[in-house]
């Protein structure tokens, strides 16, 4: 930036000659995260009419068909993995020494890729190969639903010592969620505003406190104070569970490269699954 400024470049000249080249890695990182967010929203977008895999997941979840939902969810994950790895690799290559055949580098490589893609598209269209053949598919919905039914029958309740997932959920609800919910809903609205006004300056500034108090007051004006306190009670409970699990997993991943490599695809799966669970 100092060099182009010293050479007398104007603001418009500095943008394409210095600013954008220096920001290429950050721009690709933003592109990567935008792609991941768009894929994670595929299921939610189906609620307002979007088609594709998201609609299949939504329809299957509406019918409690776990197998069909998983059969449509896995391709979303695979698309996310492909796009994530591709954009990430492109970001790492910026500024690095070029590798591979010279024919595949720079503009020649992009031109060759475009020509090959166009040629393959023409040949595939002529051979009527636009749709994947039905006889080269694997139906996983049935086995997945069978496994789900087994887990419901054997893990939902009655597990020795642990008691099953239903018992764990019941204990967590009665021991953590219900006390938090009862405490927050029992507080007078003005007491909540006073607590927010007292805590916000300690964390931020008086401007933060004013914004927080006005936001809480707006919740009351909209007539959803009690449900909002119910929702607020779920937040610290979820954060506590996340911290307990997250710290243990993070420390393990920091100490073990094998665990870190194992967690990478798990994180890719969790992004679209968050939208599915919503």
Backbone bond lengths (Angstrom), bond angles and torsions (degrees), N, CA, C in turn:
res aa  C-N    CA-C-N  psi(-1)  N-CA   C-N-CA  omega(-1)  CA-C   N-CA-C  phi
1 X - - - 1.456 - - 1.517 110.85 -
2 X 1.318 117.15 -40.29 1.462 120.10 178.28 1.520 111.18 -64.94
3 X 1.341 115.94 -35.59 1.463 119.61 -178.76 1.524 110.91 -67.17
4 X 1.334 117.20 -48.13 1.465 118.52 -177.80 1.527 110.71 -69.05
5 X 1.330 117.26 -31.54 1.460 119.77 176.96 1.524 110.70 -67.63
6 X 1.342 116.24 -42.00 1.469 119.92 179.94 1.522 112.14 -66.84
7 X 1.344 116.84 -24.45 1.451 121.03 178.32 1.523 112.55 -84.22
8 X 1.337 116.08 1.27 1.456 119.66 174.37 1.513 114.71 87.43
9 X 1.347 117.85 18.80 1.460 120.12 -179.64 1.528 109.93 -70.15
10 X 1.311 114.97 141.46 1.461 119.86 177.14 1.531 109.84 -80.76
11 X 1.322 115.74 174.50 1.457 119.36 179.54 1.517 112.26 -60.15
12 X 1.338 116.47 -41.62 1.460 119.68 179.13 1.520 111.56 -67.16
13 X 1.319 117.57 -33.48 1.463 120.49 178.91 1.521 111.53 -74.17
14 X 1.334 116.50 -33.60 1.469 119.37 -179.17 1.531 111.79 -68.26
15 X 1.341 117.25 -30.41 1.462 119.89 -177.19 1.527 112.75 -61.10
16 X 1.353 119.13 -54.57 1.473 117.54 -178.90 1.527 113.82 -79.01
17 X 1.330 117.48 -24.58 1.464 119.01 -174.35 1.521 113.51 -89.14
18 X 1.342 118.33 -24.42 1.462 119.76 -175.93 1.523 113.09 -133.13
19 X 1.315 117.01 -50.97 1.469 118.92 -172.33 1.529 112.13 -64.35
20 X 1.325 117.03 -51.41 1.465 119.20 -178.63 1.529 112.57 -64.81
21 X 1.355 119.69 -44.45 1.468 118.01 176.27 1.529 113.58 -59.47
22 X 1.348 117.02 -38.10 1.462 119.35 179.16 1.529 112.10 -69.13
23 X 1.329 116.82 -25.60 1.464 120.62 -175.24 1.524 112.79 -99.10
24 X 1.329 117.99 11.98 1.464 119.52 -174.20 1.519 112.74 -60.86
25 X 1.332 116.95 -42.03 1.465 119.11 -179.79 1.524 111.25 -64.09
26 X 1.325 116.88 -43.48 1.462 119.94 179.18 1.520 111.46 -65.86
27 X 1.342 116.46 -36.84 1.460 119.92 178.15 1.523 110.96 -64.95
28 X 1.333 116.59 -41.26 1.461 119.58 178.31 1.521 110.96 -67.93
29 X 1.323 117.61 -35.05 1.458 120.17 175.64 1.531 110.46 -63.08
30 X 1.328 116.03 -43.11 1.455 119.19 176.58 1.519 112.15 -63.11
31 X 1.335 116.81 -39.65 1.464 120.79 176.47 1.515 110.73 -62.41
32 X 1.327 116.15 -42.52 1.465 120.92 179.33 1.527 110.67 -60.06
33 X 1.319 117.54 -48.28 1.460 120.88 -178.18 1.525 111.63 -68.04
34 X 1.344 117.06 -33.59 1.453 119.86 177.60 1.518 111.17 -66.14
35 X 1.328 116.77 -40.61 1.461 121.03 177.42 1.521 110.31 -62.11
36 X 1.328 116.80 -44.96 1.461 120.08 -179.86 1.531 111.06 -63.41
37 X 1.319 117.03 -41.09 1.456 120.00 179.32 1.523 111.16 -66.66
38 X 1.335 116.55 -39.25 1.464 119.62 179.35 1.523 110.95 -63.23
39 X 1.330 116.94 -41.49 1.458 119.64 178.72 1.530 111.35 -68.53
40 X 1.326 116.71 -36.97 1.461 118.92 179.33 1.518 111.85 -67.77
41 X 1.343 117.27 -21.42 1.458 121.23 178.96 1.523 112.70 -91.43
42 X 1.333 117.76 2.27 1.467 120.40 -175.20 1.520 111.68 -60.15
43 X 1.334 117.10 -39.95 1.465 120.41 -178.61 1.520 110.82 -70.79
44 X 1.332 117.21 -43.59 1.468 120.19 178.97 1.523 110.38 -63.96
45 X 1.341 117.23 -37.33 1.459 120.21 179.57 1.520 111.56 -63.34
46 X 1.333 117.43 -28.60 1.463 119.76 179.41 1.522 112.18 -65.69
47 X 1.341 117.38 -22.45 1.465 120.43 179.34 1.524 110.69 -64.05
48 X 1.324 117.34 -29.38 1.465 120.70 -178.95 1.518 111.41 -104.90
49 X 1.328 116.78 20.64 1.460 119.59 170.28 1.505 116.76 108.64
50 X 1.325 120.39 -1.97 1.462 120.75 178.49 1.527 109.91 -69.02
51 X 1.323 116.66 141.69 1.455 120.76 -179.66 1.519 111.57 -94.28
52 X 1.327 114.87 -155.83 1.459 120.12 178.02 1.514 113.47 82.93
53 X 1.337 115.28 -155.89 1.461 120.78 -176.26 1.523 112.12 -66.30
54 X 1.325 116.94 -34.55 1.458 119.69 179.52 1.515 112.14 -59.27
55 X 1.334 116.95 -39.97 1.462 120.31 179.01 1.519 110.87 -65.88
56 X 1.326 117.31 -37.23 1.466 119.79 178.15 1.525 111.13 -65.32
57 X 1.336 116.24 -41.54 1.465 119.20 177.91 1.520 110.46 -63.70
58 X 1.326 116.63 -44.25 1.469 121.02 -178.86 1.524 111.56 -62.40
59 X 1.332 116.86 -45.49 1.463 120.20 179.93 1.525 111.00 -64.71
60 X 1.329 116.56 -39.64 1.462 119.44 -179.69 1.523 111.26 -67.94
61 X 1.337 117.39 -40.36 1.458 120.01 178.28 1.519 111.28 -67.43
62 X 1.329 117.38 -33.78 1.464 119.97 177.39 1.517 111.26 -64.12
63 X 1.346 116.12 -32.06 1.466 120.84 178.56 1.520 112.35 -94.83
64 X 1.345 118.55 8.48 1.465 124.08 -177.60 1.527 110.31 54.00
65 X 1.322 116.57 40.20 1.459 122.40 177.58 1.525 107.68 -101.76
66 X 1.329 115.93 87.18 1.463 120.99 -174.77 1.523 111.19 -63.21
67 X 1.311 117.17 -38.46 1.457 120.30 -178.85 1.512 112.84 -62.05
68 X 1.333 116.98 -46.85 1.467 120.22 178.56 1.526 111.14 -65.94
69 X 1.329 116.60 -36.77 1.466 119.83 178.29 1.526 110.87 -64.08
70 X 1.334 116.53 -41.82 1.462 120.08 179.46 1.522 111.03 -68.38
71 X 1.346 116.96 -37.88 1.462 120.54 179.41 1.525 111.33 -62.64
72 X 1.333 117.56 -31.48 1.470 120.58 176.53 1.525 111.80 -88.66
73 X 1.339 117.46 -27.06 1.459 120.98 -178.75 1.511 113.17 -74.23
74 X 1.339 116.97 -35.79 1.463 120.19 -179.47 1.529 111.66 -60.76
75 X 1.352 119.91 -44.64 1.474 118.18 175.84 1.529 113.58 -59.90
76 X 1.347 118.05 -33.61 1.464 119.57 175.93 1.520 109.66 -61.70
77 X 1.331 116.07 -42.69 1.461 120.43 178.79 1.530 110.40 -63.97
78 X 1.335 117.03 -43.12 1.457 119.90 -178.83 1.539 111.05 -64.67
79 X 1.335 116.67 -39.72 1.462 119.52 174.95 1.525 110.72 -61.02
80 X 1.339 115.66 -41.39 1.460 119.67 178.96 1.526 111.04 -62.98
81 X 1.328 117.06 -41.53 1.466 120.76 -179.47 1.524 110.54 -63.68
82 X 1.341 116.35 -45.73 1.464 120.18 -178.94 1.527 110.81 -61.22
83 X 1.326 116.85 -50.63 1.463 120.24 -177.67 1.525 111.92 -67.72
84 X 1.342 116.90 -37.54 1.465 120.49 179.04 1.517 111.27 -63.95
85 X 1.332 116.28 -47.82 1.459 119.39 -177.64 1.532 110.95 -67.57
86 X 1.327 116.60 -36.05 1.461 119.70 -178.47 1.525 111.29 -66.53
87 X 1.331 116.93 -50.61 1.464 119.67 -179.20 1.525 110.92 -67.45
88 X 1.339 117.53 -34.58 1.458 119.86 177.83 1.524 111.11 -65.30
89 X 1.336 116.27 -42.53 1.459 120.08 178.81 1.523 111.01 -64.66
90 X 1.339 116.17 -37.36 1.461 119.24 177.89 1.525 111.01 -64.11
91 X 1.335 117.04 -37.97 1.453 120.38 177.77 1.510 112.28 -66.10
92 X 1.334 117.45 -38.70 1.466 120.37 -179.81 1.527 111.85 -69.55
93 X 1.320 116.84 -28.01 1.469 119.55 -176.68 1.515 112.12 -77.52
94 X 1.339 117.16 -18.53 1.465 119.47 -179.26 1.523 109.36 -66.10
95 X 1.302 116.65 124.40 1.453 122.11 179.51 1.515 114.44 84.29
96 X 1.340 117.07 -6.61 1.462 120.10 179.71 1.526 109.85 -90.65
97 X 1.326 115.30 165.40 1.451 120.25 178.22 1.524 109.86 -67.82
98 X 1.328 118.87 132.19 1.464 120.69 -179.83 1.514 111.47 -64.30
99 X 1.321 115.02 140.59 1.460 121.28 179.28 1.522 109.09 -126.21
100 X 1.311 116.19 167.47 1.450 120.81 178.47 1.517 111.83 87.09
101 X 1.343 115.64 176.63 1.470 119.94 -179.10 1.527 111.91 -61.04
102 X 1.312 116.60 146.18 1.461 120.84 -179.57 1.520 112.22 -62.78
103 X 1.345 116.54 -28.16 1.456 120.78 -179.38 1.520 112.25 -64.43
104 X 1.348 116.68 -26.04 1.459 120.54 -175.69 1.523 112.22 -97.38
105 X 1.321 118.74 9.23 1.456 121.39 -177.41 1.523 111.19 -99.70
106 X 1.316 115.42 150.01 1.460 121.88 172.19 1.514 113.09 60.33
107 X 1.331 114.74 -145.76 1.464 120.54 -175.58 1.517 111.96 -65.36
108 X 1.353 116.56 -33.63 1.459 118.60 178.52 1.525 111.35 -62.17
109 X 1.330 116.12 -39.40 1.455 119.53 178.61 1.518 112.07 -65.36
110 X 1.356 116.37 -43.85 1.469 119.67 178.69 1.531 110.92 -64.34
111 X 1.333 116.59 -40.96 1.466 120.22 179.07 1.522 111.00 -63.15
112 X 1.347 116.10 -44.40 1.465 120.04 178.64 1.525 111.08 -61.99
113 X 1.335 117.01 -42.06 1.468 120.72 179.62 1.528 110.94 -62.82
114 X 1.357 116.66 -40.56 1.462 120.23 179.28 1.525 111.24 -65.39
115 X 1.335 116.43 -42.12 1.466 120.20 -179.64 1.520 110.67 -65.22
116 X 1.333 117.30 -45.27 1.468 120.91 179.58 1.530 110.76 -62.83
117 X 1.334 116.85 -42.54 1.457 120.40 179.17 1.519 111.42 -61.50
118 X 1.341 116.51 -44.44 1.458 120.36 179.26 1.524 111.24 -64.09
119 X 1.335 116.84 -41.87 1.460 120.02 -179.75 1.525 111.53 -64.64
120 X 1.329 115.91 -44.70 1.468 119.63 179.21 1.525 111.17 -64.09
121 X 1.339 116.86 -37.59 1.461 120.55 178.82 1.520 111.35 -64.01
122 X 1.344 116.67 -42.56 1.462 120.07 179.38 1.522 110.92 -64.85
123 X 1.333 116.02 -44.28 1.470 119.45 -179.74 1.531 110.41 -65.24
124 X 1.331 117.19 -42.67 1.458 119.74 179.56 1.510 112.82 -64.30
125 X 1.325 116.75 -38.04 1.464 119.84 178.59 1.528 110.76 -67.37
126 X 1.340 116.12 -39.95 1.464 119.62 179.25 1.518 111.54 -66.12
127 X 1.349 116.32 -33.52 1.466 120.62 -179.53 1.520 112.59 -89.82
128 X 1.339 117.11 7.17 1.469 122.93 -179.58 1.532 110.47 55.37
129 X 1.329 115.38 45.84 1.462 120.18 -178.96 1.510 112.79 -108.91
130 X 1.339 116.32 32.07 1.465 119.66 -177.37 1.519 112.38 -77.87
131 X 1.332 117.34 -24.15 1.460 121.75 -177.51 1.519 109.06 -112.38
132 X 1.344 114.65 137.13 1.466 119.36 179.25 1.536 109.76 -63.09
133 X 1.346 118.20 133.65 1.474 119.98 -177.53 1.523 112.36 -63.27
134 X 1.323 115.64 137.37 1.458 121.13 -176.10 1.530 112.48 -66.22
135 X 1.330 117.43 -28.36 1.467 119.65 -177.31 1.525 112.32 -79.45
136 X 1.337 118.54 -1.54 1.463 121.31 177.19 1.524 108.39 -115.54
137 X 1.293 117.16 49.22 1.461 122.93 178.07 1.521 109.75 -130.56
138 X 1.313 115.76 157.64 1.464 122.41 178.31 1.525 107.99 -122.35
139 X 1.312 117.02 122.70 1.468 122.12 179.10 1.529 108.77 -86.66
140 X 1.343 116.84 113.73 1.466 120.19 -178.17 1.514 112.75 -106.36
141 X 1.338 117.37 -5.96 1.465 119.50 -175.63 1.526 111.48 -61.96
142 X 1.337 117.01 -44.43 1.465 119.95 -178.64 1.516 113.41 -61.88
143 X 1.344 119.32 -53.88 1.470 119.69 178.14 1.526 113.44 -60.14
144 X 1.333 117.41 -36.62 1.466 119.71 179.53 1.522 110.59 -65.48
145 X 1.323 117.35 -43.07 1.467 120.00 178.23 1.522 111.08 -64.50
146 X 1.326 117.08 -35.99 1.459 120.06 176.24 1.528 111.11 -63.53
147 X 1.346 116.14 -43.62 1.463 119.97 177.74 1.519 111.02 -64.58
148 X 1.335 116.78 -38.52 1.470 120.12 178.35 1.524 111.42 -63.25
149 X 1.334 116.40 -42.86 1.468 120.02 178.41 1.524 110.85 -62.70
150 X 1.343 116.87 -38.02 1.469 119.77 178.59 1.522 110.70 -64.69
151 X 1.333 116.54 -42.76 1.465 119.85 179.38 1.525 111.56 -64.22
152 X 1.330 116.37 -39.42 1.461 119.36 178.01 1.526 110.59 -63.58
153 X 1.332 116.18 -40.53 1.467 120.19 -178.08 1.520 112.80 -72.74
154 X 1.341 117.93 -31.92 1.460 120.36 -171.37 1.534 114.93 -111.76
155 X 1.333 118.12 -22.48 1.458 120.29 -176.42 1.521 113.47 -112.14
156 X 1.323 117.51 -16.86 1.461 120.01 -176.75 1.521 111.26 -66.91
157 X 1.296 117.02 -36.99 1.461 121.56 179.07 1.518 109.14 -158.43
158 X 1.324 115.93 161.41 1.462 120.45 176.27 1.504 115.63 84.31
159 X 1.328 119.35 7.96 1.463 121.12 178.02 1.522 108.91 -74.40
160 X 1.335 119.09 131.22 1.467 120.71 -179.53 1.533 111.46 -57.88
161 X 1.314 116.47 141.31 1.460 126.06 177.44 1.538 111.52 69.36
162 X 1.340 116.62 -60.41 1.474 119.92 -176.84 1.509 111.27 -69.90
163 X 1.316 116.69 -43.79 1.450 120.46 178.68 1.505 114.85 97.28
164 X 1.336 119.60 -12.51 1.454 121.42 178.76 1.515 112.18 100.84
165 X 1.338 115.19 164.27 1.455 120.33 -177.01 1.524 112.06 -65.78
166 X 1.325 117.17 -33.86 1.472 119.44 178.95 1.523 110.88 -64.26
167 X 1.329 117.07 -40.35 1.458 120.71 179.31 1.526 111.21 -68.50
168 X 1.338 116.75 -40.57 1.464 119.45 177.26 1.528 111.20 -61.97
169 X 1.326 115.79 -43.10 1.462 119.45 178.82 1.525 111.11 -64.19
170 X 1.333 116.59 -38.47 1.464 120.37 -179.97 1.522 111.29 -65.87
171 X 1.339 116.67 -42.22 1.466 120.46 178.71 1.533 111.09 -65.28
172 X 1.327 116.36 -41.12 1.459 119.65 179.69 1.530 110.43 -65.36
173 X 1.332 116.05 -40.12 1.466 119.59 179.97 1.520 111.62 -65.83
174 X 1.340 115.93 -46.54 1.461 119.51 -176.96 1.519 112.79 -75.14
175 X 1.332 117.58 -30.63 1.454 120.04 -175.99 1.514 115.36 -92.38
176 X 1.339 117.59 -23.33 1.462 120.58 -175.67 1.529 111.81 -122.31
177 X 1.328 116.42 -57.61 1.457 119.71 -173.92 1.528 112.75 -66.16
178 X 1.331 116.28 -48.06 1.472 118.56 -176.69 1.529 113.30 -62.31
179 X 1.351 119.85 -44.12 1.470 118.48 176.49 1.534 112.92 -61.41
180 X 1.325 117.06 -41.65 1.457 119.27 177.77 1.524 111.27 -63.19
181 X 1.334 116.20 -43.93 1.459 120.28 -179.67 1.521 111.01 -63.45
182 X 1.331 116.10 -44.15 1.464 119.61 -179.49 1.522 111.48 -64.73
183 X 1.343 116.64 -39.27 1.453 119.67 -179.61 1.510 112.84 -65.97
184 X 1.337 116.94 -43.25 1.462 119.83 -177.88 1.531 111.79 -72.77
185 X 1.321 117.04 -41.30 1.466 118.58 -179.45 1.520 112.11 -71.91
186 X 1.339 117.91 -21.39 1.465 120.27 179.11 1.522 112.46 -81.39
187 X 1.335 117.55 -18.71 1.457 120.05 179.77 1.535 110.78 -70.59
188 X 1.325 118.42 137.99 1.472 120.22 172.39 1.520 110.00 -63.40
189 X 1.328 115.99 149.92 1.459 119.48 -176.72 1.520 111.53 -60.39
190 X 1.341 116.84 -36.98 1.454 118.89 -177.93 1.524 111.39 -69.94
191 X 1.359 116.68 -28.96 1.457 119.55 176.87 1.531 110.97 -67.71
192 X 1.325 115.92 -38.09 1.464 119.54 177.55 1.524 110.63 -63.51
193 X 1.336 115.84 -42.35 1.462 119.22 179.04 1.526 111.12 -63.72
194 X 1.339 116.88 -38.81 1.455 120.13 178.61 1.534 111.02 -65.41
195 X 1.341 116.56 -40.94 1.463 120.23 179.33 1.526 110.03 -63.61
196 X 1.325 116.53 -43.98 1.465 120.28 178.70 1.524 110.64 -62.84
197 X 1.340 116.22 -42.78 1.466 120.26 179.57 1.516 111.69 -64.91
198 X 1.343 117.02 -31.19 1.461 120.09 -179.67 1.524 112.28 -79.47
199 X 1.343 117.00 -35.83 1.460 120.11 -175.93 1.519 112.83 -83.22
200 X 1.326 117.17 -34.12 1.462 119.56 -174.59 1.526 113.13 -60.07
201 X 1.363 120.58 -44.91 1.472 118.61 178.95 1.521 113.50 -63.21
202 X 1.339 116.41 -31.45 1.462 118.89 179.03 1.523 111.55 -66.91
203 X 1.345 115.72 -28.72 1.464 120.20 -179.43 1.516 111.21 -90.46
204 X 1.329 116.29 -41.87 1.457 120.06 -176.68 1.521 112.13 -127.07
205 X 1.325 115.73 -120.54 1.455 121.84 -179.19 1.529 109.08 -126.71
206 X 1.336 115.42 177.24 1.457 119.22 176.54 1.523 111.28 -64.94
207 X 1.302 117.23 -29.78 1.466 119.63 175.35 1.531 110.03 -64.28
208 X 1.339 116.05 -40.36 1.456 120.14 175.84 1.519 110.80 -60.97
209 X 1.338 116.13 -43.87 1.462 120.28 179.79 1.520 111.49 -61.50
210 X 1.317 116.59 -43.93 1.465 120.37 179.91 1.523 110.84 -62.06
211 X 1.332 116.36 -45.03 1.466 120.21 179.36 1.522 111.11 -62.09
212 X 1.347 116.44 -43.13 1.458 120.11 -178.65 1.519 111.79 -65.16
213 X 1.325 117.30 -42.98 1.468 120.62 -179.70 1.525 110.57 -65.42
214 X 1.319 117.05 -43.62 1.463 119.87 179.21 1.527 111.40 -64.53
215 X 1.340 116.76 -36.58 1.458 119.56 178.31 1.525 110.91 -66.14
216 X 1.344 117.26 -42.77 1.457 120.39 177.58 1.528 111.07 -64.67
217 X 1.331 116.93 -39.53 1.464 120.33 177.75 1.521 111.07 -64.29
218 X 1.328 117.35 -36.60 1.462 120.60 178.32 1.519 111.56 -63.44
219 X 1.339 116.43 -33.23 1.466 119.57 176.96 1.529 110.20 -61.18
220 X 1.340 115.92 -44.22 1.453 119.24 177.75 1.514 112.97 -64.86
221 X 1.340 116.63 -40.06 1.466 120.80 179.43 1.525 110.85 -62.26
222 X 1.336 117.31 -33.66 1.461 120.59 -179.98 1.527 112.73 -77.01
223 X 1.333 117.65 -6.06 1.451 121.08 174.35 1.516 116.23 80.82
224 X 1.331 117.20 23.29 1.468 120.20 -179.20 1.526 109.68 -127.35
225 X 1.332 116.77 39.94 1.459 119.69 -176.09 1.528 112.05 -64.38
226 X 1.323 117.19 -50.56 1.468 119.72 -176.02 1.528 111.97 -65.02
227 X 1.348 120.42 -47.93 1.474 118.38 175.74 1.524 112.82 -59.89
228 X 1.340 116.75 -32.18 1.462 119.38 178.70 1.522 111.45 -67.43
229 X 1.330 116.89 -39.64 1.458 119.64 176.42 1.529 111.00 -66.14
230 X 1.338 115.75 -34.60 1.466 119.94 175.73 1.523 110.12 -62.65
231 X 1.324 115.98 -45.92 1.469 120.14 178.02 1.523 111.26 -63.94
232 X 1.331 116.39 -41.15 1.460 120.06 179.85 1.519 111.55 -61.72
233 X 1.321 117.37 -34.20 1.466 120.22 179.41 1.522 111.98 -66.36
234 X 1.327 116.65 -26.85 1.462 119.64 -179.63 1.525 112.30 -75.54
235 X 1.337 115.98 -23.42 1.464 119.33 -175.51 1.529 112.39 -66.36
236 X 1.349 120.03 -53.79 1.474 117.93 180.00 1.518 112.90 -63.41
237 X 1.351 117.41 -31.49 1.464 119.12 177.19 1.525 110.55 -65.17
238 X 1.329 116.50 -43.72 1.463 119.83 178.84 1.525 111.33 -66.74
239 X 1.328 116.55 -39.00 1.464 120.37 179.24 1.530 110.44 -64.09
240 X 1.334 116.53 -40.59 1.463 119.91 -179.70 1.527 111.21 -62.38
241 X 1.332 116.25 -45.61 1.472 119.70 179.11 1.525 110.42 -63.84
242 X 1.335 116.03 -42.10 1.459 120.31 -179.71 1.524 111.37 -62.98
243 X 1.341 117.20 -41.43 1.460 120.03 -179.26 1.526 111.22 -66.64
244 X 1.316 116.36 -41.74 1.471 119.25 -179.75 1.525 110.55 -61.33
245 X 1.328 116.03 -47.66 1.461 119.35 179.79 1.527 111.46 -73.15
246 X 1.353 115.82 -41.50 1.453 119.94 -174.34 1.517 113.84 -65.18
247 X 1.339 117.23 -42.35 1.462 119.55 179.96 1.525 111.01 -63.09
248 X 1.333 116.57 -44.25 1.462 119.28 -179.85 1.520 112.01 -63.01
249 X 1.336 116.56 -45.17 1.462 119.91 -179.18 1.523 110.58 -68.35
250 X 1.346 117.22 -39.83 1.465 120.13 -178.71 1.520 111.45 -64.77
251 X 1.321 116.57 -42.12 1.469 119.24 178.70 1.523 110.43 -64.23
252 X 1.331 116.38 -41.96 1.462 119.50 177.74 1.519 112.37 -62.56
253 X 1.368 116.90 -41.60 1.463 120.45 179.93 1.527 111.12 -67.74
254 X 1.340 116.97 -34.20 1.461 119.98 178.88 1.523 111.88 -68.70
255 X 1.310 116.68 -28.03 1.468 120.73 -177.87 1.524 112.88 -95.11
256 X 1.318 117.77 -16.55 1.457 120.27 -175.71 1.524 109.84 -131.25
257 X 1.326 117.27 114.85 1.458 120.42 176.93 1.525 110.93 -66.23
258 X 1.323 117.03 -31.56 1.463 119.72 179.37 1.525 110.85 -64.48
259 X 1.338 116.83 -42.67 1.460 120.27 177.42 1.523 110.89 -65.66
260 X 1.327 116.72 -38.06 1.465 120.06 178.51 1.521 110.95 -63.15
261 X 1.339 117.18 -42.15 1.458 120.02 177.93 1.524 111.06 -66.10
262 X 1.333 117.06 -34.36 1.463 120.43 178.48 1.530 110.99 -68.55
263 X 1.337 116.35 -37.25 1.469 120.22 -176.59 1.522 112.51 -74.10
264 X 1.311 117.90 -22.80 1.472 120.39 -176.49 1.531 111.55 -57.36
265 X 1.342 119.78 -54.49 1.471 118.12 177.49 1.522 113.26 -65.78
266 X 1.343 117.15 -27.96 1.466 119.64 177.49 1.526 109.93 -63.47
267 X 1.332 116.80 -41.43 1.465 120.94 177.52 1.524 110.92 -65.57
268 X 1.338 116.47 -37.06 1.461 119.10 176.92 1.521 111.00 -62.52
269 X 1.347 116.09 -37.88 1.466 120.23 179.73 1.510 110.93 -69.64
270 X 1.340 116.93 -36.15 1.463 120.05 -172.94 1.518 112.58 -68.25
271 X 1.331 118.62 -26.88 1.469 119.79 -176.90 1.517 112.32 -63.64
272 X 1.363 119.19 -55.54 1.454 116.80 177.52 1.518 113.03 -70.06
273 X 1.351 117.48 -26.22 1.467 119.32 179.80 1.516 111.22 -66.88
274 X 1.350 118.47 -30.23 1.455 119.73 177.58 1.523 110.84 -61.42
275 X 1.340 116.37 -40.30 1.453 119.00 177.80 1.522 110.70 -69.45
276 X 1.352 117.19 -37.19 1.444 119.66 178.57 1.512 111.81 -62.73
277 X 1.344 116.29 -42.06 1.453 119.06 -179.91 1.521 111.54 -67.84
278 X 1.343 117.25 -30.51 1.451 120.00 175.08 1.521 110.94 -62.72
